[in-house]
Amino acid sequence: MNCAVIQFAGSGGDGDCYHVCKNILGQPVEYIFHKETFAAQDFDLIILPGGASHGDYLRPGALAARSKVIKSVIDAANAGKYILGIGNGFQILLEAGLLPGTMLINKDLKFYSEDIFVRVENNATPFTNLYKNGEVIRLTVACKYGNYYADKKTMEQLKTQNKIVLTYCDINGNAAEASNPLGSMENIAAIANQEGNILGLMPHPERCAEEILGNTDGIRMFQSILQYVEGGKIHDCSRRS
Amino acid sequence: MTAREEAKKLGLTDLEFDEILKILGREPNYLELSLYSVMWSEHCSYKNSKPVLKRFPTQGPQVLQGPGENAGIVDIGDNLAVAMKVESHNHPSAVDPYQGAATGAGGMIRDIFTMGARPIALLNSLRFGCLCDDRTQYLFEEAVAGIGDYGNAMGIPTVGGEVYFDDSYKENPLVNAMCVGIIKHDKIVRGKAAGVGNSVMVVGAATGRDGMHGASFASGELSDDNPDQGSPMQVGDPFKEKQLMEACLELLQNDWVVGVQDMGAAGVVSSTCETAARAGSGIELDVALVPQRDKDMKPHEIMISESQERMLVIVEKGHEDDVKKIFKKWDLDAVKFGTVTDDGMLRILENGKVVGEVPAASLAEGVPIVKRESKRPVYMDKLQIDFSKIPVTDDLNEVLFKLLDSPNIASKAIVYRQFDQTIGTNTVVAPGSDAAVIRIKGTKKGIAVSVDGNGYYCYLDPYEGGKQIVAEAARNLVVSGAKPLALTDGLNFGNPEKPEVYYQFEKCVDGISEVSKKLNIPVISGNVSFYNEGKFSAVYPTPIVGMVGVLDDVNKHCTMNFKKQGDLVVLLGENTDELGGSTYLQEVLNITAGPAPRLDIELEKKVQTCCLKAIELGLVNSAHDVVQGGLAVALAECCIAGNLGFSGEIETDLRPDTLLFGEGQSRIILSLPEENLSVLNKLAKEIGVKTSVLGFVKSGGLNIQVKQKEQVVGKIEVSTERIAEIWNNAIKRRIEK
């Protein structure tokens, strides 16, 4: 699986994603600088990493979504390549219009960094097929703007099309308010696009991929993608509405 | 106005003005006076502290760079080294806590990547007044947000720190930041302007009128006076700094880079004169070439501005375009504005015309050293009391609750939750344990880092307090499984012109020196912040020690939480008859009194050796040192962190409150499987440390029975749930009321 990690101006999590692809998954990986372009056929997985691109100025992700490289990301998405946006990468996907909705500031108006629990709502995606539906996993969040918001119509669509992939919950899988510290609508932690080849999530699976760091729940997300790509399972991207 | 009057207005003394006349052989103009006034301020010159700082042990085979550079560097083996430094930003944080704290972190980070090291961890040490005060709550929340937002945006994890609240810090909070970076031995860059004809460049942000006279501002007590137009406050731009960091780290891969220096306090003038002084060279520069963001800036304004996110870069002649190319990639300016000369002068031009000229070394090193008077404060004797007259409190459960509810002991999660702790995927032990542990990718190694201070002990007894801080910082690394290597200090004191304050300063330095010498943990960098004064008195003397240790196998790190029911809980070291300086006396009984706990360095050394060995041998499941709140609080913390309980009977001839809440030093609580006890005891005996079984780990609650001659004389019986609830919410409930 050929992986690309986009380096936006001010990305902080680029090295973490690169490390996981290369050293944990053992896959070839390249950095793509935001002033460059790339050909869709060169990569199977394109990661938009976390951090604070452009210092989160204006709105998180707003400026990065206007980077030169975004056109290539859109081309790759249209070509059915897998796009994974983590944290700030998720915000960039929203600002680029590749995923619906937006991010508000966290409900207590502060940066929030902690391990939280999420429930797998849909494991029939390239990103989650190694998890079980309803499974509760532990991941790390670290963000100030992780409070997902969408209008009524969009939310209905996300629900009916089963595009809500992960939701915040307590250790037993219950969607209690206390288990949603960012205030995200419907406890949303991750969503996919209609075609299912783009996933945006606020928690950081790349930080939960090694025993020495105390948590390996995140590595299965990367392994899921690898299995999809290498296992020859062709994800059907032809359905467009 | 005469030049002498002008000098006075800028904060220079008569003696200093005379010295300038002697150096120049003529009267200085306003620009030159401005340069001397900032460079000879306490903040830049250390004129009040230099002779005392010489007492620190700074040598050791592990030291690759000691004090005098942007940061200290210590060897961790495998051709790798760690750069580290603590720095304060106290006065700016008292005025604008958000920007003050943010730019404090920013300056600290620049000091690390200036050396060529990639920053991998941030820590901070914060002091505020009582949380009952509204303004303190504002300062606290804003400072935490400022320091957090800056580090978070930079993509550097904040892995540790400490917060302490006391009225003495009410008007003058302390904000100290520490940064740790990793570097290969052969990539270390120093701040030298060497090689005649080489180019002097300014890179990063444009220069404006922010931070005017910031160094002088930091070198006096807080007031509304400001000798110049413009604000002494600086404004941080973490995004620009992130770009600057990446650009600099890319730049420093090239061997045509001669030297780099952060433009921190006193901006252009400090960076140029210090790099020239280190190399024994001179610099000729033209201020008109420096990119400016304010209109009509005068030469002295450009020279002393403290606009953030700028660096001075010296490169071999002919490589200017290579520098520009790298910085353009990161959307930053890089402009040549000067040249290295061999005449030792800092020559300042404006559009080609000389407007000022002084010997560079005289600015950087020529300040007349001030010999301050030192006098033992009278309060020290008044605060020593006889504890036998204080009745023993009956309800020990209630005491424990009150201690766990103290913001100084309670969980600081509400603070560190605002810091990204895990970016970089190296954080093995995150904030909340005794020290943070960070793995070093590509090796088996890890480092442990902690930052510690105890202003209250230092207030009661500056010498013992100074000793205790180093011992505690080292102990925090040891219980995490790391061997301490080196330390960096942040020395925060009141007005050094007051003999009592100077005494505190000297004695704290002596205490720190003594223990760092005996434990072989040299001081490799640091910072002094004087003039931290409230309305009526100085802040507690508050030296902060940041320390780094190494773990050869990071997998063998240890944490404080109890892990397994049935494990034995063993005390390493001895309970002592010391109640002075305890949080119990101060916060529960409202008695501010010493003596502060004594530190027996030899015993401390043995306890640490034994603990480290036990961890390395894999004998123990947890280790935690006994500090504020004493044995009972330490046991409670192990229970809360592990969501388990403890049960034990402790036979003693001490008063039950002294046993449970006294803060005697050199004690570590271990938990281990019963079958490892005999090996541990044998090890302890060989080293010469006492061990005693306190009890065992169980589920549910914390039960301690204190016995004298087999009679129960006091007990604690509380559920883990209850103490966790109190400990977790102590700060939150005060802020959200």
Interface residues (C-beta under 8 A of the other chain):
Chain A: A9 G10 S11 G12 G13 G15 D16 H19 V20 N23 F33 K35 G50 G51 A52 H54 G55 D56 Y57 K110 F111 Y112 S113 E114 T140 A142 K144 H204 E206 R207 A209 E210 I212 L213 G214
Chain B: A145 G148 D149 N152 A153 M154 G155 I156 D237 P238 F239 K240 K242 Q243 K329 W330 D331 Y416 R417 Q418 F419 D420 Q421 T422 I423 G424 T425 T427 V428 R439 K441 V554 N555
